[in-house]
């Protein structure tokens, strides 16, 4: 935050107090007044007003139209989106639902934003085995390898995004190039694997992927399953760009 005086961000107590005020506004809901926040936290009224004003100044809070109450601001919404992106539109969820009903395995929708992976719709019946590892180390899963291929072709330095030696990740990129989709077999969960087909925008940029988690033999020989995923990705493309 950019407040002056004793409320500078380098002072842990002031930062903690500001976060406590932010949490109280979130708990009480839009329209909560400064007096209500002060009473709810048993915080001096002058301190509460000062913190509320700083949070409004830095766009973590906004004032309600009547100027009496407060609500969460733009920056909080942006942070929440980074942690949990907005769900895909209803029409996209319907396409994914039909796929899940016809495929024995986990069907997941992921979003790609620069060098980041967002799990947009994970299959609740077949959860991802290690979501944090998948999104942080691109060589771990098919989901990451598809992005790794994209970054490599864009001239991006991806060496810090993989856990294996740089040279050992290059065959993974060539595998995606050869197949047109990414796959991983037995490296995250023994006996299981995953594959993901790309969803691209009108300029060919990678925006999302449709992933299948299943026993290894089905990933190694996907046959009709791959056709179903490719068809699903085509249906999803106009709904996601």
N, C-alpha and C positions, 0 to 999 in steps of 0.2 A: 504494500500500500504506500501511498505517497504522502501521508500525513506528516505534519511537522511536530517539533517540540518533543515532549515526552512520549509521543505515540509512534516514534519511528520503528520500522520493522525490525531493527537490530535488537530491540528490547523484547525478550521472550514473553514477559508478563503482558505487555500491551498487545502483542500478537495473539496470545491466548485469549485475552479478553475480547478482542475483535471477533475471533472465531466463535467464541461463546455467544456473542450477540447475533452473529450470522445464523448459528444453529437454532437460536431461540425464535428468530423470525421464520425460519423454515418450519419449525415445529408448530408454531401458532398459526401460520398461514397468512396469505395476503391481507393487508389492512390492519395488522397489529400495530398499536401505537407505541410511541416511545415510553409512555408511562407504564403500559402493560409489560413491555420488555424489561424495564427497570424493576418492576414488582416481581416478575417471574424469575429474575436472576438475583434478586436482592442486591442490586448494584446501585450505587449512587446515581441519582438522576442526571447530574451534570456529566458524569463519565459516560452514561448511556447515550445521551444526546451527542456528545463529542464523537463517540465510536460510530453511531448511526450516520452522522454527517460524513465521516471519513469513508465509510462503506458506500454511501451514495456517490460521493465524489469519485471513487474508483470503480463505480458501476457494478459493484457486487450486490447493491440494493438499489431500488428505485422508490421514489415517493408516489403514493397513490394520488389520483387526480384531486382529491379533497385536501391534499397536503398534510393530512393528519397521520395517516398510516404508512406502512412500508411493505414492500414485497421484494422477492428475490430478483436480482438484476441480470443483465446480459451475460456478464462474465461467469456467473454461477451456472447459467444454462449451457454455456460453451464448455465449461469443465465437466458437467454432467454428460454432455454428448461425447466427450473424449473417452469417458469411462464406459458408458453404455450408449452406443449410437441409437438413433431413432429407429424403431422397427420398420421393416419394409412395408410398402403399401399393401392394402388388403388384397388386391388382385395378385400381387406377387406371392403373398402368403398362401393364397388358394392354389397357385401353381405348385408351390413347394409341398403343400399338403397332399395333393394328388400324387406327387412323386413318392412321398413317404408311404402312402397306402399301397403302392405298387412295387416297392423295392424293399427287400429284406436287408436292412442295414441303416446306418445313420446318414441322413441327408442334411447337409448344412449349407447355409448361404453366408459367404464372407464378402466384406468390402475391402478394397484396396485404396489407400489414400497416401500417395507419395511412396515412402518406404515403410508404411504402417499397415498392419492387418487389423481389421475390426470384425469380430464375429457378429454378424447382423441377425442371424436366426439359426441357433443351434438346435439340433434335433433333441427334444426332451427325453425321448425314449432310448436314445443312443448317445449319451453325452460325450464330448471330446475328452480324451484321456488325460491331457495335460495342456490346458489352454494357454497358460502363461509361457510355457516353453515353445509352443507352436507359434505364438505371435512375436516372440522375441528372437528366436533363432531360425532363420529362414530355411536352413538346410534340413531341419528336423522332419518336416511333414510335407505332403504334396501341396498343402495350402501355401506354405512358405516358398516352396521351390518354384511355383508358378510366378510369384513375385520376384524371386531371385533371377529367373530368366528374363523378366521384363526389365529389371534394373541393369542387368549385364548388357542388354542390347541398347539401353539408353545411355551407356557410358558411365553409369553410376559406380562409385567405389563401394562395393558391398562387402568388402573383406571383414568389416567389423560386425556384420550381421549374421555370421555363421559361426558354429562352434568347432567345425573341423578345419584342418589346414586349407588355406586358400586354393591350392592346386587340386585338392581332393573334392572340392565343391564344383569344379568345372564340368565333370562328367554329368552331374545332375542337370546342369543347364543344357548340355547337349541332348540329354534324354528328353527334356521338354520340347526342344526344337524338333526332334525326330518324331515324337508321338503327336504333338499338337495339344497335349495335356500333360499334367504333372502327376506323378505317382510316388508312393513310398510303401514298402512292404517289410513288415517285421522289425522295423527299427525303433518304433515308439512302443508298441505292444506286441510281444511275440505271438505269431500266428494270425495277426491282423495287419491291415494296411489301409491306405486311403488313396483316392485319386480325386483330381479336381479339374473341371473344364472351365475355360475362361469365358467371361462375359465382357464384351468390349463396347466402347462407345462408337459413334459414327466415324470417328477419326482413327479407330483402331487401338485406342488406349485402353489399358486394362482397368476396369472399374469394379469388377466383382468376380466371384468364382462360385461354382456349384460343386460341392464336394460330397463324396460317398465314402463312408467308413464301413468296412466289411472284412470277413475272413480273407486271408492272403490269397487263396486260390481264385477268389472272385475278382480281386484287384489285378492279379497277373493275367487273367483271361476274362476281361469284363464283358466281351461280346455284346449282347442285347442291352446290358446295363449301361454301357457307354452310350449307346444310341438314345436311351431314355434321358440320360443326363444332357446330352447335346441338344436334344429336342427341348428339354426344360430350359436350358440356357437361352435358346432362341426365343422362347416365350417370355422369359424374364427380361431380356435385353431392353425392349421399349418401356418396360415398367420401372427400370432402375436408373436410366440415364436422364 
